[in-house]
Amino acid sequence: RQIVRQCPSAPVSAWRILGTVLGAMGVLTLSAVQGQVVDTVEIKTALVSVYDKTGLKELGEFLAEHKVHVLSTGGTAAKLREYGCTVQDVADYTGSPEILDGRVKTLHPKVHGALLAARGNEKHEAEMKEHGIRPIDLVVVNLYPFREAVSKGGDFANCIENIDIGGPCMIRASAKNNAHVTIVSDPGQYKKLMEQVRGNKGSTTLAFRRNLAAAAFALTSAYDAAVSQWMATQVEEPPTTKTV
């Protein structure tokens, strides 16, 4: 970890050498989960849960036009119904109600199993069938406005409440499984999503999904960095590990 902190801009070859050294030291990494990797994935089911509802009307009408089954929560679900979408509440899908003043909505195996399952993997598909997990092809999520809460001078409790938990979890899960899932993490990406789906007969391409996955990881990294940097100013003993 010390090496990583000191060499944030090291060339790729240096990282490969570091990986070899760590491997020789007995640091084990996970083996890849086997699954089918295809170029195009048809958008049949989407999970949409957004704080910032910019562009939601156009997106909702687009999803309705393409007869996409939508899983959603709270105010987002209500808006999407207004725009003509077929919407199933996440609580209805999971069988678990939204609890703790909305702190727990989507943190459920039927959501994250749908996002992380490797399609074409017989074991994963058998487990999905056993647990009633519906594959999710598209995730549209944006995050609570943590930076805005801080910049407005919110007190500690208010800033803490604006730290998104479920959103980053869904974004990271979807981005990890970009072989099968399209992750849209910013309203500015809606136009490209709609162009992509229209241009590929209702599907997205692997290259497009990977581009969005890279943007998603950049978003969650920056979001966590903002939380970490703020939190360090709120404690008597700030952490020695710094965000790079």
N, C-alpha and C positions, 0 to 999 in steps of 0.2 A: 504493500500500500504506500509506503514511503517513496518507493521508486516511481509509482504512478503520479503522486503529487508533485514530484520534482520534474517530471518529464511529460507534461500534458501535450506537448506538440511533437513528441518523438515520431520519427517516420514509421511506416507500417512494418518495415523489416525489424525495427527495434522491438515492436510489440510481439512479433513472431518469436524473436530470440527470447524475450521475457517469458512467453508462454512455454517454450521448450524448457527453460530453466525451472519454472514452477512445476512443470510436469515431472522433471527429474527429481524434484524435491518431494514428490509424492502428493501434490495437490491434484485431486481427481476432479474431472468435469463430467457432466451428464452426457450420456450417449443420445444421439438424435432419436426421436420417436418416429417410427416408420408410418408413413401415410402417403396418400396419393396427391401428387402436386400437378395441378392442371393449369392451363393458361387462363381460361375463362370460367368464372363462377357466376351463375345466374342469381340475381337478387330476388329471392322469394320471401324471405323474412327479414325484417329490420327491427333493431332496437333503437328507439329514439328517446333520449332524455336530456333536455338542454335547459340550462339556466338562461343563457342569452338566446332569445327567440327571434333574433334578426334572420330574415329570410325563411322562416319556418313555413309561412303560407305557401310560397312557391315550391318549397321542398315537399310539403304535405300533398299539394295537388299533384305533383309529379309522382309521388309514391302511390297515390290513389289511381292515377292514370295507368300505372303499370301493375295494378292489382297486387301490390306488396302487402303481406300481412305484417302489421306493425305491433310490436310490444312497446308499451310506454308507461309513464308514471305521471301522476298529479296533473299539474297545469299543462304540461306538454301533451298529455293524452287528450285532455279536453279540447285544446286547440286543434289537434290533428283530426279529431272527429268532426269539428266544424269545417275542416277543409276536405272532407269526404273520404278520409282513410278508414279502412277496416282496422280497428284498434282493439287489442286485448290488453287489459291492465296487467302489468308485471305480477301484481299480487294474485291475480286470478290464475296466471300461468304457473307461478311457483307454489301456490297454495299457502303462502305465508303473507300476512298483512304487512303494510308499511308500519314501522314502529319507531319509538324513541324520537318523536317530533321530526320524523323524516330522516334521521341519521342512518337508518337501515331501510333501504328500498330494494336494491339490486344485488346485495351481497348474499348470494344464494347459489348452491350447486347447479340448479337448473338454468341459471343465467351463465355462470362461468364455465360450466360444463359445455354449454352450447357454443361458447366463444373459443374454448381451448381444445375441443375434440379434434383429433387428426382424422380427417375423412379418408376413407379407404383402409383404415386400420380396423380390422375385424373386432378386436377387443374393445376399442373405443366405441365402435358403433353398437356393439352388443350392450355395453353399459348405458349408452344413451337410450336405447330401446327399453332396457330394464327400468330406468329411472324416469321415463317419460320426458326426455330432453329433446327439444325441437332445435335443429340446426339454425343458427343465426348467421346470415350472410353479410349483413350491413349493420354497422353500429354508428350512430350519430350522437355524439356526446360533446358538451363543452363544460367548463369547470366554474365552480363558485368564484366570485371576484375577490380573491384573497388580497391581491395587491391594492385594489381599490379600498378595501376595508382598512388596510394599514395607512394608505395615503390620506384617507379622510380623518385620521387620528382616532380610529376606533380603540376602545380599551382592550385589555388582554382577552377578556371573555368573548367580545365581539369578533376579534381577529381569529381566535381559535375556532369559532363557529363557522367562519368562512373558509376554513381549510377543508377542501373537498376530499372525500375518502372513496366513495363508490365510483365517482367519475374516473379518477386515475386508474383504479383497478380495472375497470372495463376497457379503458383506452389501452393500457399495457397488455392485457390479455388478448385483445383483438389484434394489436400490432404484432405481438409474438406469433399469432396464428395467421399471418398475412397470406399464407398459402391458400387459405379458404375464406378469410374474413376481410371485408373492406372497412377501414376505420376512418371516419370523417370527424375531425376534432376541432374544426373551425368553420363558422358560417361562410368564410371566404372560399371554402372548398366546394360549396354546394354546386356552383355552376359547372365546375370541371366534372363533378360526379355525374350530373345529369347528362352532360355531353358524352361522357364515357359510356353510360348505360344505353343511351340512345344509339350510339355508334357501334355497339357490340350486342345488339339484339337482346337487351335486358340484362347484360352481364358486365363484369369488370375484368380487366386483364391482370395478370400477375405483376407486370411492371408497374401498373397504376397502383395496385394494392401495396406494393413494396415502397413506392414513393410516399404514399400516405402513411405507411407505418413508420418511415423515417421521420416524417414531420410530427407524428404522434409522440414518438420517444423524445424528440427535441422539446416538445411542449411540456411533457410531464417532468423532464429533467429541469427545465427552467422554472416550472411551478414549484417543484420540491426545493430547488435552490433558493427561491424567494422565501419560502417558509423557513428553511434552515437558517438563512441569514437573519431574518427577523427574530427567530426564536433565540438566536445567539445573543441578541441585544437585551433579552428579557431575563437572563439568568445570571447568577453570581459567578459561575464557572463556565464560560463559553467552551464548547468543544474544541479540541486541538485539530481535528480533521476539518479542513477547509474545502468548500466547493470550488471546483475548477471548471 
